[in-house]
């Protein structure tokens, strides 16, 4: 079990990539109503799950293209482990013991006519860019028709959207009380930390060429108690950076001068907060 609440902040640099396409806007990079870029928490947890799997851990929610147990649905994977005769309490205990992502993020189990909600200790925020992003749309063509046609078919034309440059911030935490219920322990904390450090390994695609997305800074805060020395909101407010100006458009990570509010950090450290500053691999 874990006896200390954890908060973490990490930054992601995006260069010429689509970090998270929105299906409602033709797969353009997600933005909020103010033009700030977003990466959904679901997208980030998907990447963490993939890294858990790469590191040899068994997970429940596997992408179809990463299914290594022959199951093409969550229901079949669940049915292979549990029967209707088993109680919800037994299912919750054994499911969390078997699958790392379930004891990390939780899950809602509706298979076998059950209604079982497992609250995971690890929470991940929606990533937000530090500034409004600029999206570039590129017209692309294929050299051959996708479907049989006498001439050049319309399916040879397409579009590709990407963010020229942006820095995104992700916030997260680990709740000790939910960790007790799911069995999430210190070894799992180490695994989560490694997954974040290596988040974009084996994540290459045409929308995210290798090296176009990178985890930069990771600020890992360990509190001196289960409830925490300060609120997660105050931890979020520790991150500081240099805002944009019309004379100084940001084109590199260093331009933002990202760091922590040292005065407030010192105040929180006097209360027992510990900081581990890591970088992505």
C-alpha positions, 0 to 999 in steps of 0.5 A, spaced: 500 500 500 502 507 499 501 512 505 503 518 502 499 522 497 502 523 490 501 529 485 504 530 479 505 535 473 508 533 466 509 537 460 509 535 453 512 538 447 509 537 440 512 539 433 509 537 427 504 532 430 497 531 431 497 530 439 489 527 439 485 528 433 477 530 434 473 525 430 467 531 430 472 536 426 475 531 421 480 529 426 483 536 427 487 537 433 483 538 439 482 545 441 477 548 447 473 554 445 478 559 446 483 555 441 487 552 446 490 545 444 487 539 448 489 532 449 484 528 452 485 524 459 482 518 455 488 518 450 493 519 455 491 513 459 491 509 453 498 511 452 500 509 459 496 502 458 500 501 452 507 502 456 504 498 462 503 492 457 510 493 453 513 493 460 510 486 461 504 488 465 497 484 464 492 490 463 484 489 461 483 495 456 487 493 451 487 496 444 485 491 438 491 491 435 495 490 441 491 484 443 495 478 445 490 474 448 486 472 442 480 476 445 477 482 441 472 484 446 472 486 454 467 482 455 470 476 452 476 477 456 472 478 463 468 472 462 475 468 461 476 470 468 470 470 472 463 466 472 456 469 474 457 465 481 462 469 483 460 475 488 462 482 486 467 483 492 471 477 489 471 479 482 473 486 484 479 483 488 481 478 483 480 483 477 485 489 481 490 483 483 490 481 475 490 487 471 494 493 473 490 498 469 484 496 473 487 497 480 490 504 477 484 507 473 479 503 476 473 500 471 466 500 470 464 492 470 457 491 466 459 484 464 455 478 466 449 483 468 453 486 473 453 493 476 460 494 479 464 500 479 471 500 481 474 507 483 482 507 481 487 511 485 490 514 479 487 520 476 489 524 470 487 531 467 485 533 460 492 536 457 492 543 455 497 547 451 500 553 454 498 558 449 492 557 443 495 553 438 496 554 430 493 548 426 496 547 419 492 543 414 495 539 408 492 537 402 495 530 400 494 525 395 495 518 394 499 515 388 493 509 386 486 509 387 483 505 393 477 503 389 477 500 382 476 506 377 477 508 370 480 514 371 483 518 378 478 517 383 476 522 388 479 517 394 486 519 392 485 526 395 485 527 403 487 532 408 492 531 414 492 536 420 498 537 425 500 542 430 506 546 428 508 547 435 505 547 442 507 545 449 501 541 453 501 540 461 498 534 464 496 534 471 495 528 475 494 525 482 494 518 486 489 517 492 492 513 498 485 511 500 482 508 493 489 505 492 488 501 499 481 498 496 485 496 489 491 494 492 495 499 488 502 499 491 509 502 491 511 498 485 505 500 481 507 507 483 514 506 480 511 503 474 506 509 473 512 514 473 516 509 468 510 509 463 510 517 464 517 518 462 517 513 456 510 515 454 511 516 447 515 510 446 512 505 441 507 510 439 509 512 432 504 513 427 503 518 421 500 523 425 505 523 430 512 521 427 517 519 431 520 524 435 515 529 434 512 528 441 516 528 447 515 528 455 520 534 457 519 535 465 516 531 470 515 534 477 513 529 482 510 531 489 510 526 494 506 529 501 508 527 508 501 524 509 495 520 506 491 526 505 496 531 503 500 537 505 496 542 500 491 541 496 492 538 488 489 545 486 495 549 489 500 544 486 497 545 479 498 553 481 506 551 482 507 551 475 510 558 472 512 560 465 513 566 461 507 568 457 507 569 449 508 576 447 507 579 440 514 580 439 516 573 442 513 568 439 515 561 442 518 556 437 522 552 442 521 549 449 526 553 452 523 560 450 517 558 455 522 558 461 518 553 465 519 552 472 516 552 479 514 558 483 520 557 488 517 561 494 510 557 494 514 551 493 519 552 499 512 554 503 509 547 502 516 543 503 516 546 510 510 542 511 513 536 509 512 536 501 517 532 497 519 534 490 522 529 485 524 533 478 525 528 472 525 528 465 522 524 459 526 519 456 
